[in-house]
Amino acid sequence: MFKILEVKMKYCWTFYIILLMIASTAYSATVFVDPNSQTSPAVGKTLSISIKAKEVSDFLGFQFELNFDKTAIKMISVEEGSFLKSEGVDTLPLLSTKSGKTVLLWETTADILTDVNNAGAVTFANLRISDKGVNGTGTLIAINFEVINAKESKIEIKNAFDDPKINPVLVNSNSVEIQCDLVGGTIAQPPVCVKGDVNNDGNIRANDAILALRISAELLIPDAQQFCAADMNNDGQVRANDAIAILRKVAGLGAPDRSLFVKDIVNVRLDDTYGVAGQSITVPLKIDGSNIVAGGDISITYDSSVLRVIDVSSNPDVLMAVNTNDLGIIKIAFAGPSDDKLADIKFNIISDNASSLTIKNLELYESNLSKIKAKKIDGFFSSYEMPAKETALLQNFPNPFNPETWIPYQLKSDSEVIIKIYSATGELVRELNLGHKPAGIYISQDRSAYWDGKDKFGIPVSSGVYFYTIKTKDFSAV
């Protein structure tokens, strides 16, 4: 037998979905709510679900009714999934209310949503305008709800028709029903928790703040109680500012006495570093103006084919959680007072190449939980063995010096290298013949040109101003 769903459109045309009912099952499939189960966010927060079809073959269209607890959630937006639209095929997605209003999905208005929320029910239908269906698993509808009462409730998928003998939820390109299971979803009531008592031991201590930092750095996957207790500001995420709030509670300070706002500006930076494969380097992570910083979350990316993290150390007065489990990224969550150097990051150099050291996802907070404006200054690593972009003579260090100094330089190509040192009157004081040097960067103390502060006769020079020059096969500079 046939069931014809006739939908009158405002453009004066009629849309038919024809479903052939047969005794045997043509295909086996599931239409389900994803995620199947989730804990209700706080009142006013967004709860998102998708309605998906699983393991379908030659799938061309659908129609079903969705029911939800209107005393717990209300629908605030809906959009078509990508499954039926695959390969750029046009579709006709429809939404119908219990009051009899039917619209194209993208024409859903506030009045339509009001009708849906008053009923706690809505019907969706869609048809792929093609003679060929789609296969596999994909999203049919994506919906956002707002929580109006954080309690236990259900989201159910059911037949769009009252006749229980008819189950026209899915149809294939031959107008044959794809019989399927309908699996709804559940929303759990948020757990009862004591804010700050992350380990649920009846006390709020610094170790609870450490657990919050571990959650923020993705070192710990929290259960519902831990997440509830660690999310001090009820924003649906656990970050370093929650750990700061826990520490305030430990100290008996309570909530901040002023509203949150963005203020102050600090610089967070990584230094440029150099080395060769087989060596290790230490890159300091610095915060200029750290006296106002009480905590934060920082992610740093690097090229894992060039560098490998072996350690991240910090001031012992700082509570810090560091996640280096994923190659190419370091996740740091910290709370507590810090000096200008927040941490030392130690890498092994595994190849003579270059890597950016890029600061990502930077959030810093004051002790009253005010967010701090922060400027990111990224670093860079380059192997000494890599040819420089240009040959150059660099600033000596230390400067001023007594009695010795080092003169760094870099070479774009292999060359004989001679450095000459002159007095302020232009008299040649010393010539450093460095011999043949391969292209590379010579800026560390063990690679730079060394001057012991003596003239060509081995006599220490007097205090004063000196100049130096470099000469290679195709370059000279003062």
FENCORTA-V509998 format. One record per residue. RES is the residue in one small letter. OMEGA is omega in whole degrees, 0 to 359 (NA if undefined). Layout:
# FENCORTA-V509998
<<RES;OMEGA> <RES;OMEGA>>
This chain:
# FENCORTA-V509998
<<m;182> <f;169> <k;182> <i;174> <l;182> <e;182> <v;179> <k;181> <m;183> <k;179> <y;174> <c;171> <w;186> <t;181> <f;181> <y;166> <i;183> <i;183> <l;179> <l;180> <m;179> <i;186> <a;183> <s;180> <t;180> <a;181> <y;175> <s;184> <a;178> <t;169> <v;190> <f;175> <v;179> <d;2> <p;182> <n;180> <s;175> <q;179> <t;181> <s;170> <p;179> <a;178> <v;181> <g;179> <k;183> <t;174> <l;186> <s;174> <i;170> <s;171> <i;186> <k;171> <a;185> <k;174> <e;177> <v;178> <s;178> <d;186> <f;186> <l;183> <g;180> <f;168> <q;179> <f;176> <e;178> <l;179> <n;178> <f;181> <d;185> <k;176> <t;181> <a;184> <i;173> <k;181> <m;180> <i;176> <s;179> <v;177> <e;181> <e;173> <g;186> <s;191> <f;183> <l;181> <k;184> <s;183> <e;175> <g;182> <v;177> <d;179> <t;177> <l;181> <p;183> <l;174> <l;179> <s;179> <t;178> <k;180> <s;175> <g;179> <k;178> <t;181> <v;167> <l;189> <l;183> <w;177> <e;179> <t;182> <t;177> <a;179> <d;178> <i;179> <l;176> <t;177> <d;180> <v;184> <n;176> <n;181> <a;187> <g;183> <a;179> <v;177> <t;177> <f;173> <a;178> <n;180> <l;176> <r;183> <i;184> <s;174> <d;181> <k;179> <g;179> <v;183> <n;172> <g;184> <t;180> <g;184> <t;177> <l;184> <i;173> <a;187> <i;170> <n;175> <f;169> <e;180> <v;177> <i;175> <n;184> <a;183> <k;178> <e;178> <s;182> <k;170> <i;187> <e;173> <i;181> <k;176> <n;180> <a;183> <f;182> <d;182> <d;183> <p;179> <k;182> <i;182> <n;186> <p;181> <v;180> <l;179> <v;178> <n;186> <s;177> <n;183> <s;178> <v;180> <e;169> <i;181> <q;188> <c;171> <d;177> <l;184> <v;180> <g;180> <g;179> <t;175> <i;183> <a;175> <q;179> <p;181> <p;174> <v;183> <c;172> <v;182> <k;179> <g;181> <d;188> <v;181> <n;173> <n;179> <d;179> <g;179> <n;175> <i;186> <r;179> <a;180> <n;174> <d;176> <a;178> <i;177> <l;178> <a;177> <l;179> <r;176> <i;180> <s;181> <a;179> <e;173> <l;182> <l;174> <i;188> <p;168> <d;186> <a;181> <q;180> <q;180> <f;180> <c;183> <a;183> <a;181> <d;188> <m;183> <n;176> <n;179> <d;177> <g;176> <q;178> <v;182> <r;182> <a;179> <n;174> <d;177> <a;177> <i;179> <a;177> <i;179> <l;176> <r;180> <k;177> <v;182> <a;179> <g;183> <l;180> <g;182> <a;177> <p;184> <d;176> <r;183> <s;182> <l;173> <f;181> <v;179> <k;176> <d;178> <i;175> <v;176> <n;173> <v;189> <r;173> <l;181> <d;170> <d;181> <t;182> <y;178> <g;178> <v;181> <a;182> <g;177> <q;170> <s;178> <i;176> <t;181> <v;178> <p;172> <l;190> <k;174> <i;176> <d;185> <g;186> <s;183> <n;179> <i;185> <v;179> <a;179> <g;179> <g;177> <d;182> <i;171> <s;181> <i;178> <t;180> <y;180> <d;184> <s;174> <s;180> <v;185> <l;175> <r;181> <v;176> <i;179> <d;170> <v;183> <s;183> <s;172> <n;182> <p;178> <d;182> <v;171> <l;185> <m;171> <a;184> <v;179> <n;177> <t;185> <n;181> <d;179> <l;175> <g;180> <i;175> <i;179> <k;183> <i;171> <a;184> <f;175> <a;180> <g;182> <p;181> <s;169> <d;185> <d;176> <k;182> <l;185> <a;170> <d;179> <i;183> <k;180> <f;160> <n;177> <i;185> <i;174> <s;180> <d;182> <n;181> <a;179> <s;170> <s;172> <l;193> <t;178> <i;181> <k;169> <n;185> <l;175> <e;179> <l;184> <y;170> <e;183> <s;177> <n;177> <l;173> <s;179> <k;183> <i;172> <k;183> <a;176> <k;181> <k;175> <i;185> <d;177> <g;182> <f;173> <f;174> <s;177> <s;174> <y;185> <e;179> <m;175> <p;177> <a;178> <k;178> <e;175> <t;183> <a;172> <l;188> <l;184> <q;179> <n;177> <f;349> <p;179> <n;2> <p;184> <f;175> <n;2> <p;188> <e;179> <t;179> <w;184> <i;181> <p;178> <y;176> <q;185> <l;176> <k;180> <s;179> <d;182> <s;164> <e;184> <v;176> <i;175> <i;179> <k;182> <i;184> <y;173> <s;180> <a;180> <t;179> <g;180> <e;177> <l;182> <v;185> <r;174> <e;178> <l;179> <n;187> <l;179> <g;182> <h;181> <k;176> <p;176> <a;181> <g;184> <i;185> <y;185> <i;179> <s;184> <q;183> <d;181> <r;180> <s;173> <a;183> <y;173> <w;183> <d;178> <g;180> <k;179> <d;184> <k;178> <f;180> <g;181> <i;179> <p;181> <v;179> <s;178> <s;180> <g;181> <v;179> <y;179> <f;176> <y;180> <t;174> <i;177> <k;174> <t;184> <k;182> <d;184> <f;171> <s;182> <a;176> <v;NA>>
